[in-house]
Amino acid sequence: MTKKKILYDGKAKTIFEGPTANTVIQYFKDDATANNAEKHAIINGKGVLNNSISDFLMRQIHTIGIPTHYIKKLNMREQLVKKVDIIPVEFVVRNIAAGSIVKRLGLKEGEVFSNPLIEYYLKRDDLGDPLINEDHIINFKWGTREELEEMQEYGLRINDFLRGLFLAIGLKLVDFKIEFGRYFSEDGDAVLLLADEISPDNCRLWDLKTNNKYDKDLFRQDIGGLKEAYQEVAERLRILPEKKKYSSIKTEIVQ
């Protein structure tokens, strides 16, 4: 990769300047983090797997008419994407009780919701990504009412699509986190785009028969086998035909 200016260095990705003013390069790192990076490990090959999975899922989502920032995969770790102004709100769509909502509301893990549930979290690591509501988003001008309605519609459509896609390969889509950004055209008009990534880093995926986990909870909960789980997801999606490709990947824990 030709060295480019770093625009943003996140926990799992680094954003470099792109070849044109309206593009950036998204580089997938091997870092695994939890609890706002209090827990950290380097899992060799994780970024390669997430790049391939997100590349596939973003292209699939585009086929159902949802605009994304994705342009193309450049190599094993990089994607060319449109440059957007990220809306500082994480949208979490939940189908089954898992993660923070279980403790917060005293639910039983695995409880299936009668309808998908959308929650909003402010993107502020220093505040612990607090739970917020629609009035916060509107009153603090993080997004307009029209944008919020559009993001809700996109979130539910993505949920319906991904649930079917994962069900076909024997996985339950428990929940997922998505982000959106504003892309400004040459005439100054802002278009809302799905941004960031979609991978086992921000989706909870359980096996349909065994409820075994194939997502970052394996790292969060010290279960182990995260690399193997991500590889299994890629293989079920038929985007990783060469199984031996990652057989020598090792895990290094960073203190």
C-alpha positions as CSV (number, residue, x, y, z in Angstrom):
1,M,0.0,0.0,0.0
2,T,1.3,3.5,-0.9
3,K,1.6,5.5,2.2
4,K,-1.3,8.0,2.5
5,K,-2.2,10.6,5.1
6,I,-4.1,9.1,8.0
7,L,-7.5,10.9,8.5
8,Y,-8.7,8.7,11.4
9,D,-7.3,5.9,13.4
10,G,-10.0,3.8,15.1
11,K,-10.1,0.7,17.2
12,A,-10.6,-1.7,14.3
13,K,-9.9,0.4,11.2
14,T,-7.7,3.2,9.9
15,I,-9.0,5.7,7.4
16,F,-6.6,7.1,4.9
17,E,-7.0,9.8,2.3
18,G,-8.3,8.5,-1.0
19,P,-7.2,9.0,-4.6
20,T,-9.8,11.8,-5.0
21,A,-11.3,14.4,-2.7
22,N,-14.6,12.6,-2.2
23,T,-13.1,9.1,-1.4
24,V,-11.1,7.5,1.4
25,I,-9.4,4.2,1.9
26,Q,-10.7,2.0,4.7
27,Y,-8.0,-0.3,6.2
28,F,-9.1,-3.2,8.3
29,K,-6.8,-3.9,11.3
30,D,-6.2,-7.1,13.3
31,D,-7.1,-5.4,16.6
32,A,-9.9,-6.8,18.7
33,T,-11.3,-4.6,21.4
34,A,-14.0,-4.7,24.1
35,N,-15.2,-2.4,26.9
36,N,-14.2,0.7,25.0
37,A,-10.7,-0.7,24.3
38,E,-10.0,-1.6,27.9
39,K,-9.5,-5.1,26.6
40,H,-7.3,-5.4,23.5
41,A,-5.7,-8.2,21.5
42,I,-4.1,-8.6,18.1
43,I,-5.6,-11.5,16.2
44,N,-3.6,-12.0,13.0
45,G,-5.8,-12.2,10.0
46,K,-9.0,-10.8,11.6
47,G,-8.8,-7.7,9.4
48,V,-8.5,-9.8,6.2
49,L,-11.6,-11.8,7.2
50,N,-13.7,-8.7,8.1
51,N,-12.7,-7.0,4.9
52,S,-13.9,-9.9,2.8
53,I,-17.1,-10.4,4.8
54,S,-18.0,-6.7,4.8
55,D,-17.2,-6.4,1.1
56,F,-19.6,-9.2,0.4
57,L,-22.4,-7.9,2.7
58,M,-22.1,-4.3,1.5
59,R,-22.5,-5.4,-2.1
60,Q,-25.5,-7.6,-1.3
61,I,-27.2,-4.7,0.6
62,H,-26.6,-2.4,-2.4
63,T,-28.7,-4.9,-4.5
64,I,-31.8,-4.1,-2.4
65,G,-31.6,-0.4,-3.1
66,I,-29.9,0.9,0.0
67,P,-27.2,3.4,-0.8
68,T,-23.8,2.7,0.9
69,H,-20.4,4.4,1.0
70,Y,-18.8,1.2,-0.5
71,I,-17.1,1.5,-3.9
72,K,-14.8,-1.5,-4.2
73,K,-12.3,-3.8,-2.5
74,L,-8.8,-2.8,-3.2
75,N,-6.8,-5.7,-1.7
76,M,-6.9,-8.1,1.3
77,R,-7.2,-5.3,3.8
78,E,-8.4,-2.2,2.1
79,Q,-11.6,-0.9,0.6
80,L,-12.2,2.3,-1.4
81,V,-15.3,4.1,0.0
82,K,-17.0,7.4,-0.4
83,K,-15.9,10.1,2.0
84,V,-18.8,10.9,4.4
85,D,-19.4,12.9,7.5
86,I,-20.3,10.3,10.0
87,I,-23.5,10.9,12.0
88,P,-22.4,10.4,15.6
89,V,-25.1,7.8,16.4
90,E,-24.8,4.1,16.5
91,F,-28.0,2.3,15.4
92,V,-28.4,-1.1,17.0
93,V,-31.2,-3.4,15.6
94,R,-32.1,-6.3,18.0
95,N,-34.0,-9.4,17.1
96,I,-33.0,-11.5,20.2
97,A,-32.0,-10.5,23.7
98,A,-28.2,-10.5,24.1
99,G,-25.5,-8.1,25.3
100,S,-26.1,-5.0,27.2
101,I,-29.9,-5.1,27.0
102,V,-30.0,-8.3,28.9
103,K,-28.4,-6.8,32.0
104,R,-30.0,-3.4,31.6
105,L,-33.6,-4.7,31.4
106,G,-33.2,-8.0,33.3
107,L,-34.0,-10.1,30.2
108,K,-33.1,-13.7,29.6
109,E,-30.4,-14.1,26.9
110,G,-32.0,-15.7,23.9
111,E,-35.4,-14.3,24.4
112,V,-36.9,-13.6,20.9
113,F,-38.5,-10.2,20.4
114,S,-41.9,-10.1,18.8
115,N,-40.7,-7.2,16.6
116,P,-37.2,-5.9,15.8
117,L,-36.1,-3.3,18.4
118,I,-34.0,-0.3,17.4
119,E,-31.7,1.4,20.0
120,Y,-29.5,4.5,19.6
121,Y,-26.1,5.1,21.2
122,L,-24.0,8.2,21.0
123,K,-20.6,7.6,19.4
124,R,-18.5,8.8,22.3
125,D,-15.9,6.4,23.7
126,D,-15.0,8.8,26.5
127,L,-18.6,8.6,27.7
128,G,-19.0,4.9,27.2
129,D,-21.3,5.2,24.1
130,P,-24.3,6.1,26.2
131,L,-27.9,5.0,25.3
132,I,-29.9,7.9,23.8
133,N,-33.3,8.5,22.3
134,E,-34.8,10.1,19.3
135,D,-35.3,13.5,21.1
136,H,-31.6,13.6,21.9
137,I,-30.7,13.1,18.2
138,I,-33.1,15.9,17.1
139,N,-32.5,18.4,19.9
140,F,-28.7,18.1,19.8
141,K,-28.8,18.3,16.0
142,W,-26.9,15.0,15.5
143,G,-29.5,14.3,12.8
144,T,-32.7,15.7,11.4
145,R,-36.1,14.2,11.8
146,E,-36.1,13.3,8.1
147,E,-32.7,11.6,8.4
148,L,-33.8,9.7,11.5
149,E,-36.8,8.3,9.7
150,E,-34.7,7.3,6.7
151,M,-32.1,5.6,8.9
152,Q,-34.9,3.7,10.8
153,E,-36.3,2.6,7.5
154,Y,-32.9,1.5,6.2
155,G,-32.1,-0.3,9.5
156,L,-35.3,-2.4,9.4
157,R,-34.8,-3.2,5.7
158,I,-31.2,-4.2,6.2
159,N,-32.4,-6.4,9.2
160,D,-35.0,-8.2,7.1
161,F,-32.5,-8.8,4.3
162,L,-29.6,-10.0,6.5
163,R,-31.9,-12.2,8.6
164,G,-32.8,-14.1,5.5
165,L,-29.3,-14.2,4.2
166,F,-27.8,-15.6,7.4
167,L,-30.7,-18.0,7.9
168,A,-29.9,-19.5,4.6
169,I,-26.4,-20.5,5.9
170,G,-27.6,-21.7,9.3
171,L,-27.1,-18.6,11.4
172,K,-29.4,-16.4,13.5
173,L,-28.9,-12.7,13.2
174,V,-29.3,-11.8,16.9
175,D,-28.5,-8.1,16.5
176,F,-26.2,-5.7,14.7
177,K,-24.8,-2.2,14.8
178,I,-24.7,0.2,11.8
179,E,-23.6,3.7,11.2
180,F,-24.6,6.3,8.6
181,G,-22.9,9.3,7.0
182,R,-23.7,12.2,4.8
183,Y,-22.1,12.2,1.4
184,F,-22.0,15.7,-0.2
185,S,-22.3,15.8,-4.0
186,E,-20.5,18.4,-6.2
187,D,-23.6,20.6,-6.0
188,G,-23.6,20.5,-2.2
189,D,-26.6,18.2,-1.7
190,A,-26.2,15.7,1.2
191,V,-27.2,12.1,0.6
192,L,-27.5,9.6,3.5
193,L,-25.3,6.5,3.1
194,L,-24.8,3.4,5.1
195,A,-21.1,3.6,6.2
196,D,-18.5,1.8,8.4
197,E,-18.7,-2.0,7.9
198,I,-20.9,-5.1,8.5
199,S,-19.0,-8.0,9.8
200,P,-18.9,-10.3,12.9
201,D,-17.3,-7.4,14.7
202,N,-20.7,-5.6,14.8
203,C,-23.2,-8.4,14.2
204,R,-24.1,-11.1,16.8
205,L,-24.5,-14.4,14.9
206,W,-25.6,-17.7,16.5
207,D,-25.7,-21.1,15.0
208,L,-29.3,-22.0,14.1
209,K,-29.1,-25.5,15.7
210,T,-26.6,-25.2,18.6
211,N,-26.7,-21.4,19.4
212,N,-22.9,-21.4,19.3
213,K,-21.6,-17.9,18.8
214,Y,-19.8,-16.7,15.7
215,D,-19.1,-13.1,16.6
216,K,-17.0,-10.8,18.8
217,D,-18.7,-12.1,22.0
218,L,-16.2,-14.9,21.8
219,F,-13.5,-12.3,22.6
220,R,-15.7,-10.2,25.0
221,Q,-16.6,-13.2,27.1
222,D,-13.1,-14.9,26.9
223,I,-14.6,-18.0,25.1
224,G,-11.9,-18.1,22.5
225,G,-11.9,-19.2,18.9
226,L,-12.7,-15.8,17.4
227,K,-10.5,-16.2,14.3
228,E,-12.0,-19.7,13.6
229,A,-15.5,-18.4,14.0
230,Y,-15.0,-15.5,11.6
231,Q,-13.4,-17.9,9.1
232,E,-16.5,-20.2,9.5
233,V,-18.8,-17.3,8.7
234,A,-16.7,-16.4,5.6
235,E,-16.7,-20.1,4.5
236,R,-20.5,-20.4,4.9
237,L,-20.9,-17.3,2.8
238,R,-18.7,-19.0,0.2
239,I,-16.3,-16.1,0.0
240,L,-13.4,-18.0,1.5
241,P,-12.9,-21.2,-0.5
242,E,-9.3,-21.8,0.5
243,K,-9.7,-23.0,4.0
244,K,-5.9,-23.6,4.5
245,K,-5.3,-19.9,3.8
246,Y,-5.7,-19.0,7.5
247,S,-4.6,-22.2,9.1
248,S,-1.4,-20.7,10.5
249,I,-3.0,-17.6,12.0
250,K,-1.9,-17.1,15.6
251,T,-3.3,-14.8,18.4
252,E,-1.1,-12.3,20.3
253,I,-2.5,-10.7,23.4
254,V,-1.5,-7.1,23.9
255,Q,-1.2,-6.0,27.5
